[in-house]
Amino acid sequence: MMLLSLNVGRARAVEYTDQPEGVTGIDKRPVDGPVRISAPGPKGVGASGVAGDAVCDTRHHGGEHQAVYAVAREDLDGWERELGRALPNGVFGENLTTEGLDVSGARIGERWRIGPDVVLEVTSGRIPCRTFQEHLGERGWVKRFTHKGAPGAYLRVVEPGEIRAGDPVEIVHRPGHEVTVALQFRAVTTERELLPRLLAAAEALHPEALARAREYVEKYEA
């Protein structure tokens, strides 16, 4: 398992975002390392955990529990075959393009060591939005991406440091529960009846998803 590429985005003006200044950092490109990884602070205030990476709409992106976004190269390859077009590393807006790692199959709270110093913890899957769809230029993309159910993983920074493309990735902790990124994604998008199962991940889960699971249980299972 390895970090195939490390990708950062620059703020760019586009017509298809509702970000107040009309800019987005979704167009991420591979860079040479090393790049500093650190906790960015709470959502709404903090942005990306990757130095030099622009997160423009902090209402929905960035912050402690969405500090870094990872996508498996294997998933990009699968989409290449389906879409009939090349999908370079970073095209999904991911900071980390991995190889040999089942990103969407990772468990919430799973920890990865990348290189000698950095440790990241899986918190949730990525919810697709209009900006993602228009950036990719595929009609119906939000629905299609959601149906696939392989959203990639958001991560929080447990131990900061520097990483670069080519660094090994090691799973250093795997929780005992069975709540994967893919399961969490389905629960908050298309299969709300799965929400109670997310509670097994407890505080490792993204707080917004945890709140939704608790609200569902209180409403329907009390």
Buried (B, 14 or more C-beta within 10 A) or exposed (E): BBBBBBBBBBEBEBEEBEBEEEBBBBBBEBBEBBBBBBBBBEBEEBBBBBEEBBBBBBEBBBBBBBBBBBBBBBBBEBBBEEBEEEBEBBBBBBBBBBEEBBBBBBBBBBBBBBBEBBBBBBBBBBBBBEBBBBBBEBEEBBEBBBEBBBBBBBBBBBBBBBBBBEBEBBBEEEBEBEBBBBBBBBBBBEEBEBBBBBBBBEEBBBEBBBEBBBEBBEEEEE
